[in-house]
């Protein structure tokens, strides 16, 4: 057997140790697997409860459809409104003046067309002159309709009953066309959203009821699944699940979160 010289042996030991350390460092990172679905009839324990977020079913950031000075902004953040209430009103003096001007022009064009029609019956004008008069009337009415649309844009009305979530402008400030003004949401309908392992699609169905506890209020609610996402995340092997809260939701707000416990079983 070949003897090992001390320096050589030490070198081999050091080299072997470095290789082992390098092997440990370069090991692939451990990827956490998606939770295995519980057996039929089981309920998830407190340690495996699913996190849930509350969202408004209808929400929007309303933007300015015209450029102008804001003269009315009656609702503040957190206040409620009814469908049809004016949320924002612009200074509309110029638009209404153009509408009056267009209305006068349309009235004059209609009278001219009426006179041309009578003269045509007497064979006093040509068919071309009558056609020009009719075309001028149509153009004047179209201009009047356009100014009416511009006047309608001078105010923004609530599309549904709800609550203000944010106000990004101030009264008497000038807003550019397309600028965001006010955020609103429908306070009568909330959705809940959660992410669960995609393997649970084998038993997770719309209509399944489950208990829900909201963190911010500490209140307990009954909820049910309404729909499942149309796609599975291939990386995390998870799927989004949507539901609704049964009963009163007056204390709840969009953005609140909580915990849900799902029981395996069939929808009622």
JOPE-V556153 format. One record per pair of residues at least 24 apart in sequence whose ideal C-beta (glycine too) atoms are under 6 Angstrom apart, sorted by the first residue. I is the first residue (numbers start at 0). J is the second residue. D is the distance in whole Angstrom. If there is no record, write none. Layout:
BEGIN
i:j:d
I:J:D
I:J:D
END
This chain:
BEGIN
i:j:d
33:196:4
33:236:5
34:196:5
36:198:5
36:199:5
37:263:6
39:263:5
42:260:6
42:262:5
43:260:5
48:258:4
48:260:6
49:193:5
49:195:6
49:259:5
51:191:5
51:193:5
51:257:5
51:259:5
52:192:5
52:256:5
53:189:5
53:191:6
53:251:6
53:253:6
53:255:5
54:190:5
54:192:6
54:253:6
55:184:4
55:185:6
55:253:4
56:188:4
56:190:5
57:185:4
58:184:4
59:183:6
60:179:5
60:182:5
61:155:6
61:180:5
61:181:5
62:177:6
62:179:5
63:174:5
63:176:6
63:178:5
63:180:6
64:152:4
65:152:5
65:176:6
66:175:5
66:176:4
68:173:5
69:170:6
69:172:6
69:174:6
72:170:4
74:163:5
76:163:5
76:165:6
76:166:5
78:163:5
79:162:5
80:157:5
81:160:5
82:157:5
82:159:5
82:160:5
83:156:6
84:157:5
85:154:5
85:156:6
86:155:5
86:157:6
86:181:6
87:155:4
87:180:5
88:154:5
89:153:5
91:153:3
94:149:5
94:150:5
94:153:6
95:150:6
97:146:5
98:146:4
98:150:5
101:142:5
101:143:4
101:146:5
102:143:6
104:139:5
105:139:4
105:140:5
105:143:5
108:135:5
108:136:4
108:139:4
109:136:5
112:136:4
159:185:5
161:185:5
161:186:5
162:186:4
184:253:6
189:244:6
189:248:6
190:241:6
191:222:6
191:242:5
192:241:6
193:240:5
194:237:5
194:239:6
195:240:6
196:237:6
197:231:4
197:236:5
197:237:6
197:238:5
202:263:5
204:266:5
206:266:3
207:266:5
209:259:5
209:261:5
210:260:6
211:257:6
211:259:5
212:257:5
212:258:5
213:255:6
213:257:4
214:256:6
214:257:5
215:255:5
216:250:5
220:244:5
221:245:5
END
